[in-house]
């Protein structure tokens, strides 16, 4: 098993509040949903139609039970399973075309190894006039898990995106 791959996949889910569909027009969205995708070092994690508590630009939270299985459809490749441990809160600043996530707490597992990571104050840049946002680089710190898990992992700018619809 490649331990860095597990850590990257855990971080991938941490950043996964992304887009797998076309972007919605700027302004109120209709569904109160978000799709997610991230590709990091060849690993991909995705989900669709996670529930949100509001529509952007209103501050909102993402319901982890609508992402994690069995209620959601979160899937990662490479034999990795992942689970979101919190309901991330997002705030939006349309004047600066940015969004911010307060905390993402994620656990990734492969075989018998489990790694839990937390990332705070993640900043996302809006893509033009859409409700698609792309992450700025951030680092998640190991919160718990096997000694085989790296102490921290970084997601490069543009490694994740989110689409509210």
C-alpha positions, -999 to 999 in steps of 0.1 A, spaced: 0 0 0 12 34 -8 8 56 24 12 89 6 -16 78 -17 -39 73 13 -30 107 27 -35 124 -6 -69 108 -10 -79 118 25 -69 154 17 -86 150 -17 -119 145 1 -111 174 24 -110 196 -6 -138 179 -24 -166 202 -27 -163 204 -64 -178 203 -98 -187 174 -120 -214 192 -139 -217 225 -158 -216 258 -139 -247 276 -127 -252 313 -134 -241 338 -108 -269 348 -85 -294 327 -65 -292 290 -72 -322 267 -72 -314 233 -57 -294 240 -25 -270 213 -37 -233 211 -43 -213 186 -65 -177 177 -57 -146 165 -75 -109 165 -69 -80 149 -86 -47 147 -66 -17 126 -77 -39 104 -98 -66 98 -72 -101 111 -78 -129 115 -52 -164 127 -63 -199 132 -51 -231 148 -65 -261 165 -51 -250 170 -15 -275 191 4 -267 226 16 -285 247 42 -289 277 18 -280 290 -16 -249 312 -22 -242 340 -16 -259 333 18 -236 316 43 -244 279 43 -233 245 56 -229 213 36 -247 182 51 -221 154 54 -248 127 56 -257 136 20 -221 131 9 -210 100 30 -225 66 21 -251 53 26 -270 86 22 -246 101 -3 -226 88 -33 -190 97 -23 -166 76 -43 -128 76 -45 -107 55 -68 -75 36 -59 -91 13 -33 -96 42 -8 -127 49 12 -133 83 28 -157 100 51 -164 136 60 -165 141 98 -181 176 99 -206 198 81 -184 224 65 -195 260 67 -191 283 37 -192 321 35 -192 340 2 -179 374 -7 -193 383 -41 -174 416 -42 -141 398 -42 -154 367 -60 -143 343 -32 -157 318 -8 -142 305 25 -146 272 43 -142 273 81 -131 236 87 -130 204 68 -124 173 89 -119 141 69 -109 104 74 -94 83 46 -88 46 48 -71 20 28 -67 -16 40 -60 -14 77 -46 22 77 -68 51 86 -57 88 85 -77 118 98 -69 153 86 -82 188 93 -79 219 72 -91 254 82 -98 286 65 -97 273 29 -102 300 3 -119 294 -30 -119 317 -61 -151 320 -81 -148 310 -118 -160 340 -137 -197 347 -132 -206 311 -122 -211 295 -88 -182 273 -95 -152 279 -71 -116 267 -73 -94 262 -43 -63 281 -34 -34 260 -21 -39 247 15 -24 222 39 -43 198 60 -28 186 93 -30 150 106 -55 149 135 -52 112 142 -44 79 126 -16 54 119 20 63 123 21 55 85 1 87 78 21 118 69 19 147 94 4 169 68 -6 170 31 -10 199 7 -35 205 -21 -22 227 -48 -41 257 -61 -67 244 -86 -66 209 -72 -103 210 -63 -134 229 -72 -170 232 -61 -202 239 -79 -233 250 -61 -266 245 -80 
